[in-house]
Amino acid sequence: MKSISLKLNEPVFQEMEKILENVQVSRNKYINEAIEYYNALQDRFLLEKQLLQESAMVSEDSMAVLHEFEAIEDEW
């Protein structure tokens, strides 16, 4: 496990403290779970961006193949 120094904005810290009073979770666990959640969210955004880029690349090829099939169909 790594130790880090963390500076939080006062409103963020106060909100976290208020929540921690009600959820009965240690501050360390709460922050770890929050970062884990945020990392997963960012991974999803990055994956979505990658899929959109790859889909756009495949789309061009798919349209070219479709036009070729239509040309063959027209010849029949």
N, C-alpha and C positions, 0 to 999 in steps of 0.2 A: 504494500500500500504506500502511496506517495502522499507526502504532506505538502500543502500549498498555502500561501498567504492569499487571502481574498478580501477585497474591498467592495462593500455593497453600498449602494445609495441608501440613505436613511429610510425613505419610505418603503423600499423593498425589504430592508431588514425588519422594520416594524411590522409589516404585513406578515412576514415569515414568522416572527415571534408570536403574533396573535394566533396564527394557524397552529403553530406548534403546541400552544397551550391546550388546544382542543383535540389534536390527533394523537397525542402521547407517543411521539416519535422523537428520537434524538435529533438534534440539529444536524449532526454529521450525516446520519442516514437520510434525512430529508433532502439535504443538498445533493448527496450522491444520487438519490432517486430522481431528483429534478434534472440533474445533468444527464443521467442515463436516458430519461425521457426525451430531453431536448436533442441529444445525439441521435436517437432513433428517428425523431422527426426530421432532422436535417438529412439523415441518410435517405429517407423517403423522398425528400425534395430533390436531392441529387440524383436519385434513381429515376424519378419522374422526368427530370431535365434530360438525362441520358436517353431514356426511352423515347422522348419526343424527338430528339435529334436523330436517333437511329430510325425511328419510324418515318421521318421526313426523307431520309436517304433511301429507304426501302420503297417508299411511296413513288418516287421517281422511276425506279426500276419496274415496279408493278404496273405503272401506267404505260411504260414502254412495251412491256409484255402484253398488256391488254390490247394496245393498238396493233401489235403484230397478230394476235389472235383474231381481231376484228378484220384485219386485212385478209387473212387466210379464209375467214368465214365469207367475206364478200366475194372471194374468188370462186367459191363453190356455187 
